[in-house]
């Protein structure tokens, strides 16, 4: 064990867990995965956990179990510092404890700690708004939603929810909340949908700016048809206990407020001295995914800033890009460890745009296929929603292998048939 290369992967999201799983299956490295949580969820599902149309306990991957099956070690903890000279990282295992941080040495450090919504310093957002960037936050929002729903059940009160951010997260969350309320109405409160007031606020001229204009228009039309108040070209200047203040002097009143706008890297990256950072705080990496100023540190997924040399455009902060980077890095590092060690040259990563999909619960969906997916094209309705689900199944296949993945899919289908379609607890 002493002479094995020590690879520490921080972050158990799409990229980090796939890298730890892939490298752990071979014997040239001692791989440790670090994450502050004890289980992995697929980030594009977080809005369903927040709305209550999916149960996270049925869709999580236990880090300890995954580590045992695939030959790596899991260390719970929150990254607090990186000492580049000593090649160590510091972790707080339990934030409530007063014990000194845990120190882990590394020969190669892979940072895959994702991203967060960016409130751009808007007053009141941190104090009064929910974000849904990880499972604990999604669960916290669902708990708040449940409290207000119970109050509404008892007293017939109006439930108002306002979401800031018209990207995929905000649009999908708005549709999922409407879907959840419709399902809950079947369990003793048929007038509940009438008492829901749902607003979606976007500062830009249209929803889903990463999609073609026809998709933006179709999504806005679908949401409006569901009773969602869609407000584009609307700038939020402050949040308070009862709603949002707008730049034009107006207000949006809301019992529950969600901030789903902007993207920024986690603050801990700013405490790593000497590394090059992008405007959003992400670590700038070369085409080999190594940080530009320290070849012993790699970054991938949302916390990395990479310009694709083939297109001269930034690689997007999406689960698709994170998956591709992980799938590229695992075999590249395997070869490097066999042939020349951690300092060996890694082949360049090239992002392949395979399209994008947005699914509005059971109401509608749209997809654009990149030129690397059947030569390009479009998906609509049921086919787009099925393709959205297929991406998740592909992720499970990579983590579990064919046998366990099939068993997981069968268990999901059985659970879907015997459990309520929305959380009632």
C-alpha positions in Angstrom: 0.0 0.0 0.0 2.8 2.4 0.9 4.1 2.6 -2.7 0.8 3.0 -4.3 0.0 6.4 -5.8 -2.4 8.3 -3.5 -5.3 9.9 -5.4 -7.8 11.9 -3.4 -11.1 12.9 -5.1 -13.0 15.6 -3.4 -16.7 15.7 -4.3 -19.1 12.8 -4.7 -21.2 14.2 -7.5 -21.4 12.9 -11.1 -17.8 13.5 -11.9 -16.2 12.7 -8.6 -18.0 9.5 -7.9 -17.4 8.2 -11.5 -13.7 8.9 -11.2 -13.4 7.3 -7.8 -15.4 4.2 -8.9 -13.4 3.8 -12.2 -10.0 4.3 -10.6 -10.8 2.2 -7.6 -11.4 -0.8 -9.8 -7.7 -1.1 -10.6 -4.7 -1.7 -8.4 -2.2 1.0 -9.4 -3.6 3.7 -7.0 -5.0 4.1 -3.5 -8.1 6.1 -4.1 -9.9 8.1 -1.5 -13.2 9.8 -2.1 -14.1 12.8 0.2 -17.6 14.2 0.5 -19.5 16.0 3.3 -22.5 13.8 2.8 -22.8 10.1 3.1 -24.6 9.4 -0.2 -24.7 10.5 -3.8 -27.7 11.8 -5.7 -27.9 12.7 -9.4 -28.0 16.5 -9.2 -30.6 16.9 -12.1 -33.1 15.1 -9.8 -32.8 17.6 -6.9 -35.9 19.6 -8.0 -38.0 16.4 -7.8 -36.8 15.8 -4.2 -37.6 19.4 -3.4 -41.2 19.1 -4.8 -41.7 15.7 -3.2 -42.4 13.8 -6.4 -39.4 11.5 -5.8 -38.0 10.1 -2.6 -34.2 10.6 -2.1 -33.9 7.5 0.1 -34.9 5.4 -3.0 -32.4 7.2 -5.4 -29.2 7.6 -3.4 -25.9 5.8 -3.7 -24.3 5.0 -0.4 -20.7 6.1 -0.5 -19.5 3.4 1.9 -21.2 0.7 0.0 -20.0 2.0 -3.4 -16.5 2.2 -2.0 -16.5 -1.4 -0.7 -17.8 -2.7 -4.1 -15.3 -0.8 -6.1 -12.0 -0.9 -4.2 -11.7 2.7 -3.0 -11.9 4.3 0.4 -14.6 6.8 1.5 -13.8 9.6 4.0 -16.6 11.8 5.2 -15.6 15.4 5.6 -15.9 19.0 4.4 -12.9 20.4 2.5 -11.5 23.5 4.4 -8.0 24.0 3.0 -5.4 22.7 0.5 -1.6 22.9 1.3 -0.1 22.6 -2.1 3.5 22.6 -0.8 2.9 19.7 1.6 0.4 18.1 -0.7 -2.3 17.7 2.0 -5.9 18.7 2.4 -7.7 19.6 5.6 -11.2 18.3 6.4 -13.7 19.0 9.0 -15.5 15.7 9.7 -18.1 17.1 12.1 -18.6 20.8 12.0 -20.0 20.8 15.6 -16.9 19.2 17.0 -13.9 21.2 18.3 -11.3 18.7 17.3 -8.6 19.8 14.8 -9.2 19.2 11.1 -8.3 15.8 9.6 -5.3 15.9 7.3 -5.1 13.7 4.2 -1.9 13.5 2.0 -2.2 13.2 -1.8 0.0 12.6 -4.8 -2.8 13.7 -7.1 -5.8 15.7 -6.0 -9.0 15.7 -8.1 -11.4 18.5 -7.2 -15.0 17.9 -8.3 -17.0 19.9 -5.8 -19.6 21.3 -8.1 -21.1 24.8 -8.1 -23.7 26.8 -6.4 -26.4 29.4 -7.3 -25.0 32.9 -7.4 -27.0 35.6 -5.6 -24.7 38.3 -6.9 -24.8 39.9 -3.5 -28.5 40.7 -3.7 -29.6 41.9 -0.2 -31.7 39.4 1.8 -31.2 36.4 -0.5 -29.0 34.5 1.9 -31.3 35.1 4.9 -34.7 34.6 3.2 -34.3 32.3 0.2 -33.9 28.6 -0.3 -31.4 27.2 -2.7 -31.4 23.7 -4.1 -27.8 22.9 -4.9 -27.5 19.7 -2.9 -29.7 17.1 -1.2 -29.8 18.7 2.3 -31.0 21.9 0.7 -33.6 20.1 -1.4 -34.8 18.3 1.8 -34.9 21.6 3.7 -37.1 23.2 1.1 -39.4 20.2 1.0 -39.8 20.3 4.8 -40.7 24.0 4.5 -43.1 23.2 1.7 -44.7 20.4 3.7 -45.2 22.8 6.7 -47.0 25.3 4.6 -49.1 22.7 2.9 -50.3 21.3 6.2 -51.2 24.8 7.3 -53.1 25.2 4.0 -54.9 21.9 4.4 -56.1 23.1 7.8 -57.0 26.6 7.2 -57.5 27.0 3.4 -54.6 29.5 3.2 -53.0 30.5 -0.1 -49.6 29.0 -0.8 -47.4 31.3 -2.7 -44.0 30.2 -4.2 -41.6 32.5 -6.1 -38.6 31.1 -8.0 -35.8 33.4 -9.3 -34.0 32.0 -12.3 -35.4 30.9 -15.6 -32.8 28.3 -16.4 -33.4 24.6 -16.4 -33.4 24.4 -12.6 -36.0 27.1 -12.1 -38.2 26.0 -15.0 -38.2 22.3 -14.0 -38.8 23.1 -10.3 -41.8 25.3 -11.2 -43.4 22.5 -13.3 -42.5 19.9 -10.6 -44.2 21.9 -7.9 -47.3 22.3 -9.9 -47.3 18.5 -10.6 -46.8 17.8 -6.9 -49.7 20.0 -5.9 -52.0 18.4 -8.5 -51.1 15.0 -7.1 -51.6 16.1 -3.5 -55.0 17.4 -4.3 -56.2 13.8 -4.7 -55.6 13.1 -1.1 -58.3 15.2 0.6 -57.9 18.7 -0.7 -59.3 19.1 -4.2 -59.1 22.9 -4.2 -55.4 22.9 -3.3 -54.3 23.7 -6.9 -56.6 26.8 -6.9 -54.8 28.1 -3.8 -51.3 27.8 -5.2 -49.8 30.9 -6.6 -46.5 30.2 -8.4 -44.2 32.8 -9.9 -41.1 32.3 -12.0 -38.8 35.4 -12.3 -36.1 35.7 -14.9 -33.9 38.8 -15.5 -33.2 38.0 -19.1 -35.6 38.4 -22.0 -36.6 34.7 -22.1 -36.6 31.4 -20.2 -34.0 28.7 -20.9 -31.4 30.9 -22.6 -29.2 27.9 -23.3 -32.0 26.4 -25.5 -33.3 27.6 -28.9 -35.9 30.4 -28.8 -38.7 28.0 -29.9 -38.1 25.9 -26.8 -38.0 29.0 -24.6 -41.3 30.1 -26.0 -42.9 26.6 -25.7 -41.8 26.3 -22.1 -43.2 29.7 -21.2 -46.5 28.8 -22.9 -46.7 25.5 -21.1 -46.0 27.1 -17.7 -48.5 29.9 -18.3 -51.1 27.2 -19.2 -50.4 25.6 -15.9 -51.1 28.8 -14.0 -47.5 29.8 -13.4 -46.9 33.6 -13.6 -43.9 33.9 -15.9 -42.0 37.1 -15.5 -39.1 37.7 -17.9 -37.0 40.9 -18.1 -37.6 41.3 -14.4 -34.7 42.2 -12.1 -34.9 41.3 -8.4 -33.1 43.9 -6.2 -33.8 42.4 -2.7 -35.5 39.6 -0.8 -37.2 39.9 2.5 -39.4 37.8 4.7 -42.6 38.3 2.6 -41.2 38.4 -1.0 -39.0 40.0 -3.6 -38.5 43.7 -4.4 -38.1 44.4 -8.1 -36.0 47.0 -9.9 -39.1 48.6 -11.5 -40.5 49.3 -8.0 -42.9 46.4 -7.9 -43.0 43.4 -5.6 -43.7 39.7 -5.8 -45.2 38.4 -2.6 -44.2 34.8 -1.7 -44.5 32.5 1.3 -41.6 30.4 0.0 -38.8 31.9 -2.0 -36.2 30.0 -4.1 -33.0 31.4 -5.6 -32.0 29.4 -8.7 -30.1 32.0 -10.7 -26.5 32.3 -11.6 -23.6 29.9 -11.1 -20.5 30.3 -8.9 -17.8 27.9 -7.5 -17.8 27.0 -3.8 -16.0 29.5 -1.6 -13.4 27.1 -0.5 -11.6 27.3 -3.8 -10.8 30.9 -3.1 -8.7 29.7 -0.1 -6.3 27.7 -2.3 -3.4 30.0 -2.9 -1.7 30.4 -6.2 -4.2 28.8 -8.6 -5.8 30.6 -11.5 -9.5 31.3 -11.2 -12.2 32.3 -13.6 -14.7 35.1 -13.0 -17.2 32.6 -11.4 -14.5 31.4 -9.0 -13.9 28.1 -10.8 -10.3 26.8 -11.2 -8.9 27.3 -14.7 -7.7 24.0 -16.2 -5.9 23.1 -19.4 -7.2 20.5 -21.9 -5.6 17.8 -19.8 -7.9 18.9 -16.8 -4.8 19.8 -14.7 -5.0 23.2 -13.1 -2.8 25.7 -15.0 -0.4 26.3 -12.1 -0.2 23.0 -10.3 -0.1 19.7 -12.3 -0.8 17.7 -9.1 -4.3 19.2 -8.8 -7.0 18.5 -11.4 -10.5 20.0 -11.5 -13.5 18.8 -13.4 -17.2 19.3 -13.5 -18.9 22.6 -12.5 -15.9 23.8 -10.3 -13.6 23.7 -13.3 -13.2 26.4 -16.0 -12.2 24.9 -19.3 -12.1 26.4 -22.8 -12.5 23.7 -25.4 -9.6 24.1 -27.8 -11.7 22.7 -30.7 -14.4 25.4 -30.4 -12.7 28.1 -28.3 -15.9 28.2 -26.2 -16.2 27.4 -22.5 -17.3 23.9 -21.6 -20.7 24.2 -20.0 -21.4 23.5 -16.3 -23.7 20.5 -16.9 -23.9 16.9 -15.7 -23.2 15.9 -19.3 -19.9 17.7 -19.3 -19.0 16.3 -15.9 -19.8 12.8 -17.1 -17.7 13.2 -20.2 -14.7 14.5 -18.2 -14.9 11.6 -15.8 -15.1 9.1 -18.6 -12.1 10.7 -20.2 -10.0 11.0 -17.1 -10.3 7.5 -15.7 -8.6 5.6 -18.6 -6.2 8.5 -19.1 -5.0 8.2 -15.5 -4.9 4.4 -15.7 -2.5 4.6 -18.6 -0.4 7.4 -16.9 -0.1 5.4 -13.7 1.1 2.3 -15.7 3.5 4.1 -18.0 4.9 7.1 -16.2 3.2 8.0 -12.9 1.2 11.0 -11.8 3.4 13.4 -13.7 2.9 11.7 -17.1 1.3 13.6 -19.9 -2.5 13.2 -20.1 -4.3 13.4 -23.4 -6.4 16.4 -24.1 -10.1 16.4 -23.3 -12.6 17.3 -26.1 -16.2 18.1 -25.1 -18.8 16.6 -27.4 -22.0 18.5 -27.4 -24.7 15.8 -27.3 -27.6 18.2 -26.8 -29.7 19.3 -23.9 -33.0 18.2 -22.5 -35.5 19.9 -20.2 -38.4 18.0 -18.7 -41.5 19.8 -17.2 -42.7 16.9 -15.0 -45.4 15.0 -16.8 -46.6 18.1 -18.7 -44.1 18.4 -21.5 -40.4 18.2 -22.5 -38.0 19.3 -25.2 -34.6 18.2 -26.3 -32.0 19.3 -28.8 -29.6 16.6 -30.0 -26.0 17.6 -30.7 -24.3 16.6 -33.8 -22.6 13.7 -31.9 -26.0 12.2 -31.1 -27.6 10.6 -34.2 -26.4 13.6 -36.2 -28.5 16.1 -34.4 -32.2 16.7 -34.2 -35.0 17.6 -31.8 -37.2 15.8 -29.2 -40.5 16.8 -27.9 -43.1 15.6 -25.4 -42.9 12.1 -24.2 -39.7 11.3 -26.1 -37.9 14.2 -24.5 -39.0 13.1 -21.0 -38.0 9.5 -21.7 -34.6 10.7 -22.9 -34.2 12.7 -19.7 -34.8 9.6 -17.7 -32.4 7.6 -19.9 -29.6 9.9 -18.9 -30.1 9.0 -15.3 -30.2 5.3 -16.1 -26.9 5.7 -18.1 -25.4 7.2 -15.0 -26.5 4.3 -12.8 -25.1 1.8 -15.4 -21.7 3.4 -15.1 -21.7 3.3 -11.4 -23.2 -0.1 -10.8 -22.4 -2.2 -13.9 -25.1 -4.1 -15.9 -26.3 -6.6 -13.2 -26.8 -4.2 -10.3 -28.1 -1.5 -12.6 -30.9 -3.8 -13.9 -31.8 -4.8 -10.4 -32.0 -1.1 -9.4 -34.2 -0.3 -12.3 -36.5 -3.2 -11.5 -36.7 -2.0 -7.9 -37.6 1.5 -9.0 -40.4 0.2 -11.2 -41.8 -1.9 -8.4 -41.6 1.0 -6.0 -43.4 3.2 -8.6 -46.3 0.8 -8.7 -46.8 0.3 -5.0 -46.0 3.8 -3.5 -47.9 7.0 -3.8 -46.7 9.3 -6.7 -46.0 12.1 -4.2 -44.6 12.1 -0.7 -47.3 12.2 1.9 -45.0 12.0 5.0 
